[in-house]
Amino acid sequence: MSGLFITFTNSLVSLALCIAVGFFCRRRQLFDDTHVAGMLELLVKVAMPCAVFMSLMRPFTTALLLESIATFFITGGIFLVGGLLGLGVARLMKASIQERQSWRFGLTFGNIGFMGIPVITAVFGYEGLFYVAMALAAFNLITFTIGIKIFDTQGTIKTGPIQVIINNPALAGTILGFIFFLTGLRLPAPIEGGVSLIAYMNSPLSMILIGALLAKQPIKETFTDIRVLPPNAVKLIVIPIASLLILRWFIPNPVMLGTIVTLMAMPPAANTAIFAEQFGSDSVAATRLVIVGTLLCVVTVPLISLLL
């Protein structure tokens, strides 16, 4: 059996334990919605930016620079293709307008922040996280420009470059980290050590939050909604396998290839449900899409790794 398969499986089981902790703590009311909101702010505005910043603290090489640029454009291109596939699946299944919004967004953007960073960190370490930072930059740029317009049909959200950076601390961390990468700058050792400690919170905190969000959903109704299976099959199986079959001819670096393919195998992004709620779309259908995809990926991601 593939060693990578075992590594993925072990890592996902460990992360699933953190999800279970979040689930049972929320069900036992050890923390409530206020605590969850606070932890979410801590994750998005502190831990995640620190994680992507530290991933870019690597010695500069021309090869690495070219790989980072390539990762940005490759992942961005796959995101856009995923949106077209989501639109196609929605039309084939005669989805409602609101379902179409959720499926299109969910197939465009995978959960590369909450789930991608922990999984890649566990399997490939900071070497893989370097490429995640570039993918996350593409994710944030497209999410808050093209992506948000899927839900924001009235154009109420400003999508200029300054607003995108201000609203996305992880993108700001990526830009700052990339400057350090290009110039060779490093933080003083004590400060870098502190930033690293904060970055290590990203993985367990992300998974605990996912568990807490799962605990708020009616489990029975979620798992009996078979309409979310076809779009999740495309997101979790078709897109990563197609990406692998194409990219393996152009990417000789196995860590770069493995990271990109694994990111494409991530379930629909949590923003799918968040934006659906924010803009008055079908947040129930969006949440079910995210939840079922999140749980299924515990099985599909290790299986995809067998092909790497």
N, C-alpha and C positions, 0 to 999 in steps of 0.2 A: 504494500500500500504506500502511496506517495507520502513522503515525509512532510511535504507542504500541506497535504490534506490533514494529517494529524495535527500539525501546528495550528491550522485554521480551526479545526474542531475544538482543540483544547482552549484556544483563545476565545472562541465564541461561547463555549460553556462557562468560562470564567466571567465573561461579560454578562451572560445570561443570569448568573448568580447575582450580579449587581442589579439587574433588572428586577429579579425576584425580591431583593431587599427593598427596592423602591416601591414595588407593588404592595407588599405586605405592610410596610410602614404607613403607606397612604390608607390602606384598607383598615388598619388598626388605629388610624387617626393619630399616629405619632407626629405627623405634620399635616398641615392643611393647605388650602390653595394659596394662602399668603406666603407660607414657607416655600412652596413650589415656585411661585413667582420670583421670590428672592433668590433661590438657587439658580433659576433660569437666567436671571440678570448676572449673577456671579459667573456662570458658565460662559455666556455669550460675550460679556463685556470685559472679563478678566482672564479666565482660564484658557479659553480658546485662542484669544489673541496671543497670549504668552506661548502656547503650544506651537502655533504656526511661526511665531518669531524665532523661537529656539530651534525649530527645524531648519531654519535658513542659516544658522551659525556654522557654516562649513567653509573650508578653504576654497577660494575662487579657482575655477578652471574653465577654460573655454568650452570644453565638452559639457560640463555641468550647466553652463549658461545656455548653451544651445538646447540641451534637454529640457530645461525649465521653460524656455519659450515654446518649444514643441509641445510640452505637456499642456500649457495654457491653451493653445489653439486646438489641439486634438480633443481635449475634454470639452472645450466650448463647442466644437463642431458636433460631438456626440450628443451633447445636451439638446442642441437644436434639432437633430435628427430624431431624438426621442420624442420631442414635442410633435413632430409630424406623425410618428407612429401612434402616439396617444390619440391624435385627432382621427387617424384611420380606424383604430379600435373602437372609438366612440361611435363613429358612423356605422361601422359594421354591426354593432350591438344596438343601434338606434337609441343611443343614450339621450337623456334630456340635456338641455342647454347647461344646466348646473353640473350634471355629471360630466359632461364634456369638458367643462372648465377644470374640474378636479383631475380627471384622467389625463388631460393634456399636460397640466402642470406636473402631476405626479410622475409621468413618464419622461418629462424633460429633466427634472431635477431629482437626483437621488439624495439620500440622507448622508452626504459625505462629511458633514460637520459632526453631528451627534454620534453617528455610528462609524463613519469612514475613518475618522481620526483614531478612535480607540482600536479598531480592528487593524489598521495599517501599522499603528504603533506597536501593537502586540506581536504582529507577524514579521514586519520588516524593519521596525525600529525607526530612529530618526532619519535614516537613509531614505526610507520610503515616505516618511512624513514630509520631506523636502518637496516631493512631487505633489503630495496632497495640498501643500500650500499654494502651488500654482493652479491646481484644479479648483481650489476653494476661491481663488481670485476670479477665475472665469465664472464660477458658480454665482458669486455675489454680483458681479457686473451684469450678467445676463438676467439673474433673478429680479433685480431691482430696476431693470430697464425694460427688456422684452417680456420677461416672465410675469411681472406684476400686472401687466396690461391684460393678461388672460382673465384676471378677476376684476381689475379696475377698469371696467369698460367706460366709465365716466371721466377718467383722467384726473382723479382727485389727488393722486400722489405725485409729487415732483420726482423726476428721475434723472436730474442733472448729475454730473460727475461728483460735484462737491457733496450733494445730498447722499449719494450712494456711499461715499467714504465715511461721512459722519454717522450714517445709520448702520455701518458695518464695522465694528471694532476689529474683527478678524481680518478684514481687507486692509485696514490701516496697519495692523500688525504685520501683514504680508509685505506691504510696501516698505515699511521701516526695516523689516528683516532683509528684504532684497537689497536695500541700500547698504546695509552692513555686509551682506554677501559680496556685493560688487566692490566695495571699498576696502574690505578686510578689517573693518572696525570690530572691536569686541567690547562688551561691557566689562567693568571691573569685576574681578572674580567673585567677591561677596554678593554683588548685585546680580550677576549672572546665575549664581547658585540659588538665590531667592526666586528669580524668575523661573528657573527650572523646577523648583519645588511647586510653584503655583501651576506650571504647565502639567505636572504629573496629576493634578486634580481632574484634568479634563476627562480622562477615560471613565473612572468610576462615577464621577458626577453626572456625566452624560447618560450613562446606563441607569443610574438611580432615577433620574428625571423621566426617562422613557417608561420605567416601571410605574412611577407615580401617575403618569398620564394614562397608562393602560388601566390603572385601578379605577379610573373615573368612568370607564365605558361599560355598557351592558354587554358582557362577554357572549351570552347566548345569541343575541340578535346579531352581533358582529360576525360570528363564525357561521351563521346560517345564510348570510348574504352572499350567494354564489356569484353575483354580478361583479364582485371585485376580483375574482380569480383570473379572468382573461387579461385585464390590464396588468396585474401583478406578474403573470406568467411572461408577458412581454418584457416587463421591467427587470425581473430577476433572472430570466433565462435567455431570452432572445437577444436583448441588447448586449449583455456581456460576452456571450458566445460569438456573436457577429463581430464585436470589437476585437476579440482575441484572434479570430480567423483572419481578419484584415491587418491588424497592427503587428502581428508576429513577423510579417515580411519586412517591416520597416523599422522596428525597434529592437536592436540587438541586446540592450541592457535588460536583463531579466527582472531586476527590481523595479525599474521604470514600467516595464510591460505589466508585471504582476500588480503593481499599484494601480495603474489606470484601469485594468480589467476588473480588479476587485472593487474599485470605486463605482464602476458602471453596474456592478451587481448589488449595490446597496438599494434598500427599499425606497419607496417614495418619500420625499423630504417632509419633515414635520411642518414646514411652511405651507404645504398643501392644505392641511386642516386649518392652520392659523389664518391664512389669507381667505379661505372659504368663509370662516366665521367673520372676519373683519369686513368683507365686502358683501355680506348677506347672501352668499351662495349656499349650496347644500353641504353644510359642515358635517352632518352626520355621515353622508356618503364618503366625504373626503377623509374623515377620521377612520372609518372602517377600512378604506383603501390603505391608509398608512399603517394601521395596527396589524392587519393580516399580512401585509408585505414585510413588516418588521419581524414578525414571528416566523414566517416562512423562510426568511433569509438565513436563519440559524441552520437550516438544512441545505438550502441552495448554494450558499457561498462556499462551504467546504467541497460540495460536489463540483462547482466551477473550478476550484483549485486543482482538481484532478487533471484538468485540461492544460494547466499552465506548464 
